Amino acid sequence: MKKIHTLNNNGIPKELKVQKIFLEVRVSNEAARALYVNARFHEIGVRRDYYPAHGGREDAVVLEYVL
């Protein structure tokens, strides 16, 4: 678990305890997927039709990093 310092909606500092980071990346973005995997993110799922794409929609790969 890591402590992250941020501001709330009123600009007041607060501390968050974070255990995991999640992100999504286009299935077709192989360079980004490789970058995140090399940074120790793990692919944990797929969000179907997440991104708009030419001629329809594109899936997103969901990645997780455990702190």
MARZA-248029 format. One record per atom (N, C-alpha, C, O): atom name; residue in one letter; residue number from 0; x, y, z. Coordinates in steps of 0.05 Angstrom, whole numbers. Example, Ala and Ser with C-alpha at 12.3 -4.5 7.8 and 13.67 -1.06 7.14 Angstrom:
2
<atome->N residu->A num->0 u->264 v->-114 w->156>
<atome->CA residu->A num->0 u->246 v->-90 w->156>
<atome->C residu->A num->0 u->264 v->-66 w->156>
<atome->O residu->A num->0 u->285 v->-66 w->169>
<atome->N residu->S num->1 u->257 v->-45 w->142>
<atome->CA residu->S num->1 u->273 v->-21 w->143>
<atome->C residu->S num->1 u->258 v->1 w->157>
<atome->O residu->S num->1 u->268 v->23 w->161>
REM end
This chain:
67
<atome->N residu->M num->0 u->17 v->-23 w->0>
<atome->CA residu->M num->0 u->0 v->0 w->0>
<atome->C residu->M num->0 u->18 v->25 w->0>
<atome->O residu->M num->0 u->38 v->26 w->15>
<atome->N residu->K num->1 u->10 v->44 w->-16>
<atome->CA residu->K num->1 u->25 v->69 w->-18>
<atome->C residu->K num->1 u->7 v->92 w->-10>
<atome->O residu->K num->1 u->-17 v->91 w->-13>
<atome->N residu->K num->2 u->19 v->113 w->1>
<atome->CA residu->K num->2 u->4 v->137 w->8>
<atome->C residu->K num->2 u->9 v->157 w->-15>
<atome->O residu->K num->2 u->31 v->163 w->-22>
<atome->N residu->I num->3 u->-13 v->168 w->-25>
<atome->CA residu->I num->3 u->-12 v->188 w->-46>
<atome->C residu->I num->3 u->-25 v->213 w->-36>
<atome->O residu->I num->3 u->-46 v->213 w->-24>
<atome->N residu->H num->4 u->-11 v->235 w->-40>
<atome->CA residu->H num->4 u->-21 v->261 w->-32>
<atome->C residu->H num->4 u->-34 v->275 w->-56>
<atome->O residu->H num->4 u->-23 v->276 w->-77>
<atome->N residu->T num->5 u->-59 v->285 w->-51>
<atome->CA residu->T num->5 u->-74 v->298 w->-73>
<atome->C residu->T num->5 u->-90 v->321 w->-60>
<atome->O residu->T num->5 u->-89 v->326 w->-37>
<atome->N residu->L num->6 u->-107 v->333 w->-77>
<atome->CA residu->L num->6 u->-125 v->354 w->-67>
<atome->C residu->L num->6 u->-153 v->345 w->-71>
<atome->O residu->L num->6 u->-160 v->332 w->-91>
<atome->N residu->N num->7 u->-171 v->352 w->-52>
<atome->CA residu->N num->7 u->-199 v->346 w->-56>
<atome->C residu->N num->7 u->-212 v->367 w->-75>
<atome->O residu->N num->7 u->-197 v->385 w->-85>
<atome->N residu->N num->8 u->-238 v->366 w->-79>
<atome->CA residu->N num->8 u->-251 v->385 w->-97>
<atome->C residu->N num->8 u->-249 v->414 w->-88>
<atome->O residu->N num->8 u->-252 v->432 w->-105>
<atome->N residu->N num->9 u->-244 v->419 w->-63>
<atome->CA residu->N num->9 u->-242 v->446 w->-52>
<atome->C residu->N num->9 u->-213 v->455 w->-51>
<atome->O residu->N num->9 u->-207 v->477 w->-40>
<atome->N residu->G num->10 u->-194 v->440 w->-61>
<atome->CA residu->G num->10 u->-166 v->447 w->-61>
<atome->C residu->G num->10 u->-152 v->441 w->-35>
<atome->O residu->G num->10 u->-130 v->451 w->-30>
<atome->N residu->I num->11 u->-165 v->426 w->-18>
<atome->CA residu->I num->11 u->-153 v->420 w->9>
<atome->C residu->I num->11 u->-137 v->394 w->6>
<atome->O residu->I num->11 u->-147 v->374 w->-4>
<atome->N residu->P num->12 u->-112 v->394 w->15>
<atome->CA residu->P num->12 u->-96 v->370 w->13>
<atome->C residu->P num->12 u->-108 v->346 w->28>
<atome->O residu->P num->12 u->-120 v->350 w->50>
<atome->N residu->K num->13 u->-105 v->323 w->17>
<atome->CA residu->K num->13 u->-113 v->298 w->31>
<atome->C residu->K num->13 u->-95 v->276 w->23>
<atome->O residu->K num->13 u->-81 v->277 w->3>
<atome->N residu->E num->14 u->-95 v->255 w->39>
<atome->CA residu->E num->14 u->-78 v->232 w->34>
<atome->C residu->E num->14 u->-95 v->208 w->28>
<atome->O residu->E num->14 u->-115 v->203 w->42>
<atome->N residu->L num->15 u->-88 v->194 w->7>
<atome->CA residu->L num->15 u->-102 v->169 w->-1>
<atome->C residu->L num->15 u->-84 v->145 w->4>
<atome->O residu->L num->15 u->-60 v->147 w->-1>
<atome->N residu->K num->16 u->-95 v->123 w->11>
<atome->CA residu->K num->16 u->-81 v->98 w->13>
<atome->C residu->K num->16 u->-88 v->81 w->-11>
<atome->O residu->K num->16 u->-112 v->74 w->-14>
<atome->N residu->V num->17 u->-69 v->76 w->-28>
<atome->CA residu->V num->17 u->-74 v->63 w->-54>
<atome->C residu->V num->17 u->-61 v->35 w->-54>
<atome->O residu->V num->17 u->-38 v->33 w->-46>
<atome->N residu->Q num->18 u->-76 v->15 w->-62>
<atome->CA residu->Q num->18 u->-65 v->-12 w->-64>
<atome->C residu->Q num->18 u->-61 v->-21 w->-92>
<atome->O residu->Q num->18 u->-43 v->-37 w->-98>
<atome->N residu->K num->19 u->-77 v->-11 w->-111>
<atome->CA residu->K num->19 u->-76 v->-19 w->-139>
<atome->C residu->K num->19 u->-81 v->5 w->-157>
<atome->O residu->K num->19 u->-94 v->24 w->-150>
<atome->N residu->I num->20 u->-69 v->3 w->-181>
<atome->CA residu->I num->20 u->-74 v->22 w->-202>
<atome->C residu->I num->20 u->-86 v->7 w->-226>
<atome->O residu->I num->20 u->-75 v->-14 w->-233>
<atome->N residu->F num->21 u->-107 v->17 w->-238>
<atome->CA residu->F num->21 u->-120 v->5 w->-261>
<atome->C residu->F num->21 u->-118 v->24 w->-284>
<atome->O residu->F num->21 u->-119 v->48 w->-281>
<atome->N residu->L num->22 u->-116 v->13 w->-308>
<atome->CA residu->L num->22 u->-118 v->29 w->-333>
<atome->C residu->L num->22 u->-128 v->12 w->-355>
<atome->O residu->L num->22 u->-128 v->-12 w->-355>
<atome->N residu->E num->23 u->-138 v->26 w->-376>
<atome->CA residu->E num->23 u->-147 v->13 w->-401>
<atome->C residu->E num->23 u->-130 v->22 w->-424>
<atome->O residu->E num->23 u->-120 v->45 w->-424>
<atome->N residu->V num->24 u->-126 v->5 w->-443>
<atome->CA residu->V num->24 u->-111 v->12 w->-468>
<atome->C residu->V num->24 u->-124 v->-3 w->-491>
<atome->O residu->V num->24 u->-134 v->-25 w->-488>
<atome->N residu->R num->25 u->-124 v->10 w->-514>
<atome->CA residu->R num->25 u->-135 v->-3 w->-538>
<atome->C residu->R num->25 u->-122 v->-30 w->-544>
<atome->O residu->R num->25 u->-97 v->-32 w->-541>
<atome->N residu->V num->26 u->-137 v->-49 w->-552>
<atome->CA residu->V num->26 u->-126 v->-75 w->-559>
<atome->C residu->V num->26 u->-105 v->-72 w->-581>
<atome->O residu->V num->26 u->-85 v->-86 w->-581>
<atome->N residu->S num->27 u->-110 v->-54 w->-599>
<atome->CA residu->S num->27 u->-92 v->-50 w->-622>
<atome->C residu->S num->27 u->-66 v->-35 w->-615>
<atome->O residu->S num->27 u->-48 v->-34 w->-631>
<atome->N residu->N num->28 u->-64 v->-23 w->-591>
<atome->CA residu->N num->28 u->-41 v->-7 w->-584>
<atome->C residu->N num->28 u->-20 v->-25 w->-571>
<atome->O residu->N num->28 u->-15 v->-25 w->-547>
<atome->N residu->E num->29 u->-6 v->-40 w->-588>
<atome->CA residu->E num->29 u->13 v->-60 w->-579>
<atome->C residu->E num->29 u->37 v->-47 w->-565>
<atome->O residu->E num->29 u->48 v->-58 w->-546>
<atome->N residu->A num->30 u->45 v->-23 w->-574>
<atome->CA residu->A num->30 u->68 v->-10 w->-561>
<atome->C residu->A num->30 u->61 v->-2 w->-532>
<atome->O residu->A num->30 u->78 v->-6 w->-514>
<atome->N residu->A num->31 u->38 v->9 w->-528>
<atome->CA residu->A num->31 u->30 v->16 w->-500>
<atome->C residu->A num->31 u->26 v->-8 w->-483>
<atome->O residu->A num->31 u->35 v->-8 w->-460>
<atome->N residu->R num->32 u->15 v->-29 w->-494>
<atome->CA residu->R num->32 u->11 v->-54 w->-478>
<atome->C residu->R num->32 u->38 v->-65 w->-470>
<atome->O residu->R num->32 u->41 v->-74 w->-447>
<atome->N residu->A num->33 u->58 v->-65 w->-488>
<atome->CA residu->A num->33 u->84 v->-75 w->-481>
<atome->C residu->A num->33 u->97 v->-57 w->-460>
<atome->O residu->A num->33 u->111 v->-67 w->-442>
<atome->N residu->L num->34 u->94 v->-31 w->-462>
<atome->CA residu->L num->34 u->105 v->-12 w->-443>
<atome->C residu->L num->34 u->94 v->-18 w->-415>
<atome->O residu->L num->34 u->109 v->-20 w->-396>
<atome->N residu->Y num->35 u->68 v->-21 w->-413>
<atome->CA residu->Y num->35 u->56 v->-26 w->-387>
<atome->C residu->Y num->35 u->63 v->-54 w->-375>
<atome->O residu->Y num->35 u->68 v->-56 w->-351>
<atome->N residu->V num->36 u->65 v->-74 w->-392>
<atome->CA residu->V num->36 u->73 v->-100 w->-383>
<atome->C residu->V num->36 u->102 v->-99 w->-373>
<atome->O residu->V num->36 u->108 v->-112 w->-353>
<atome->N residu->N num->37 u->119 v->-85 w->-387>
<atome->CA residu->N num->37 u->147 v->-82 w->-378>
<atome->C residu->N num->37 u->148 v->-66 w->-352>
<atome->O residu->N num->37 u->168 v->-69 w->-337>
<atome->N residu->A num->38 u->128 v->-50 w->-346>
<atome->CA residu->A num->38 u->127 v->-34 w->-321>
<atome->C residu->A num->38 u->113 v->-50 w->-299>
<atome->O residu->A num->38 u->107 v->-39 w->-278>
<atome->N residu->R num->39 u->108 v->-76 w->-304>
<atome->CA residu->R num->39 u->97 v->-95 w->-284>
<atome->C residu->R num->39 u->67 v->-93 w->-281>
<atome->O residu->R num->39 u->56 v->-101 w->-260>
<atome->N residu->F num->40 u->53 v->-81 w->-300>
<atome->CA residu->F num->40 u->24 v->-83 w->-301>
<atome->C residu->F num->40 u->16 v->-110 w->-311>
<atome->O residu->F num->40 u->32 v->-122 w->-327>
<atome->N residu->H num->41 u->-7 v->-121 w->-303>
<atome->CA residu->H num->41 u->-16 v->-147 w->-312>
<atome->C residu->H num->41 u->-43 v->-143 w->-325>
<atome->O residu->H num->41 u->-61 v->-130 w->-315>
<atome->N residu->E num->42 u->-46 v->-156 w->-348>
<atome->CA residu->E num->42 u->-72 v->-156 w->-362>
<atome->C residu->E num->42 u->-92 v->-173 w->-347>
<atome->O residu->E num->42 u->-87 v->-196 w->-342>
<atome->N residu->I num->43 u->-115 v->-161 w->-340>
<atome->CA residu->I num->43 u->-134 v->-175 w->-323>
<atome->C residu->I num->43 u->-161 v->-178 w->-336>
<atome->O residu->I num->43 u->-179 v->-192 w->-325>
<atome->N residu->G num->44 u->-166 v->-166 w->-359>
<atome->CA residu->G num->44 u->-192 v->-168 w->-371>
<atome->C residu->G num->44 u->-194 v->-151 w->-396>
<atome->O residu->G num->44 u->-175 v->-139 w->-405>
<atome->N residu->V num->45 u->-218 v->-151 w->-407>
<atome->CA residu->V num->45 u->-224 v->-136 w->-432>
<atome->C residu->V num->45 u->-251 v->-122 w->-428>
<atome->O residu->V num->45 u->-270 v->-133 w->-418>
<atome->N residu->R num->46 u->-252 v->-97 w->-436>
<atome->CA residu->R num->46 u->-277 v->-82 w->-437>
<atome->C residu->R num->46 u->-286 v->-81 w->-467>
<atome->O residu->R num->46 u->-273 v->-68 w->-483>
<atome->N residu->R num->47 u->-307 v->-95 w->-473>
<atome->CA residu->R num->47 u->-317 v->-97 w->-500>
<atome->C residu->R num->47 u->-327 v->-70 w->-510>
<atome->O residu->R num->47 u->-342 v->-56 w->-496>
<atome->N residu->D num->48 u->-320 v->-63 w->-535>
<atome->CA residu->D num->48 u->-331 v->-39 w->-548>
<atome->C residu->D num->48 u->-326 v->-14 w->-532>
<atome->O residu->D num->48 u->-343 v->4 w->-531>
<atome->N residu->Y num->49 u->-303 v->-11 w->-518>
<atome->CA residu->Y num->49 u->-298 v->11 w->-500>
<atome->C residu->Y num->49 u->-291 v->37 w->-515>
<atome->O residu->Y num->49 u->-300 v->58 w->-506>
<atome->N residu->Y num->50 u->-276 v->35 w->-536>
<atome->CA residu->Y num->50 u->-267 v->59 w->-551>
<atome->C residu->Y num->50 u->-281 v->62 w->-577>
<atome->O residu->Y num->50 u->-287 v->42 w->-590>
<atome->N residu->P num->51 u->-288 v->87 w->-585>
<atome->CA residu->P num->51 u->-297 v->91 w->-613>
<atome->C residu->P num->51 u->-274 v->86 w->-632>
<atome->O residu->P num->51 u->-251 v->93 w->-626>
<atome->N residu->A num->52 u->-281 v->75 w->-655>
<atome->CA residu->A num->52 u->-261 v->69 w->-675>
<atome->C residu->A num->52 u->-273 v->73 w->-703>
<atome->O residu->A num->52 u->-297 v->74 w->-705>
<atome->N residu->H num->53 u->-256 v->76 w->-723>
<atome->CA residu->H num->53 u->-266 v->79 w->-750>
<atome->C residu->H num->53 u->-282 v->54 w->-757>
<atome->O residu->H num->53 u->-272 v->31 w->-755>
<atome->N residu->G num->54 u->-307 v->58 w->-765>
<atome->CA residu->G num->54 u->-323 v->35 w->-772>
<atome->C residu->G num->54 u->-335 v->20 w->-749>
<atome->O residu->G num->54 u->-345 v->-2 w->-753>
<atome->N residu->G num->55 u->-335 v->31 w->-725>
<atome->CA residu->G num->55 u->-348 v->17 w->-702>
<atome->C residu->G num->55 u->-335 v->23 w->-676>
<atome->O residu->G num->55 u->-330 v->46 w->-669>
<atome->N residu->R num->56 u->-330 v->2 w->-660>
<atome->CA residu->R num->56 u->-318 v->5 w->-633>
<atome->C residu->R num->56 u->-294 v->-13 w->-631>
<atome->O residu->R num->56 u->-291 v->-32 w->-646>
<atome->N residu->E num->57 u->-277 v->-8 w->-611>
<atome->CA residu->E num->57 u->-254 v->-24 w->-606>
<atome->C residu->E num->57 u->-253 v->-32 w->-576>
<atome->O residu->E num->57 u->-260 v->-16 w->-559>
<atome->N residu->D num->58 u->-245 v->-56 w->-571>
<atome->CA residu->D num->58 u->-242 v->-66 w->-543>
<atome->C residu->D num->58 u->-218 v->-52 w->-529>
<atome->O residu->D num->58 u->-200 v->-43 w->-542>
<atome->N residu->A num->59 u->-220 v->-52 w->-503>
<atome->CA residu->A num->59 u->-198 v->-43 w->-486>
<atome->C residu->A num->59 u->-188 v->-66 w->-469>
<atome->O residu->A num->59 u->-203 v->-82 w->-459>
<atome->N residu->V num->60 u->-162 v->-68 w->-466>
<atome->CA residu->V num->60 u->-150 v->-86 w->-447>
<atome->C residu->V num->60 u->-147 v->-72 w->-420>
<atome->O residu->V num->60 u->-138 v->-49 w->-419>
<atome->N residu->V num->61 u->-156 v->-85 w->-399>
<atome->CA residu->V num->61 u->-154 v->-74 w->-372>
<atome->C residu->V num->61 u->-129 v->-85 w->-359>
<atome->O residu->V num->61 u->-124 v->-109 w->-359>
<atome->N residu->L num->62 u->-113 v->-66 w->-348>
<atome->CA residu->L num->62 u->-88 v->-74 w->-335>
<atome->C residu->L num->62 u->-89 v->-65 w->-306>
<atome->O residu->L num->62 u->-102 v->-46 w->-298>
<atome->N residu->E num->63 u->-74 v->-80 w->-289>
<atome->CA residu->E num->63 u->-73 v->-75 w->-261>
<atome->C residu->E num->63 u->-44 v->-75 w->-251>
<atome->O residu->E num->63 u->-27 v->-91 w->-261>
<atome->N residu->Y num->64 u->-37 v->-56 w->-233>
<atome->CA residu->Y num->64 u->-11 v->-56 w->-220>
<atome->C residu->Y num->64 u->-16 v->-56 w->-190>
<atome->O residu->Y num->64 u->-29 v->-38 w->-180>
<atome->N residu->V num->65 u->-5 v->-75 w->-177>
<atome->CA residu->V num->65 u->-7 v->-78 w->-148>
<atome->C residu->V num->65 u->17 v->-64 w->-135>
<atome->O residu->V num->65 u->40 v->-71 w->-140>
<atome->N residu->L num->66 u->11 v->-45 w->-117>
<atome->CA residu->L num->66 u->32 v->-30 w->-104>
<atome->C residu->L num->66 u->43 v->-46 w->-80>
<atome->O residu->L num->66 u->61 v->-36 w->-66>
REM end
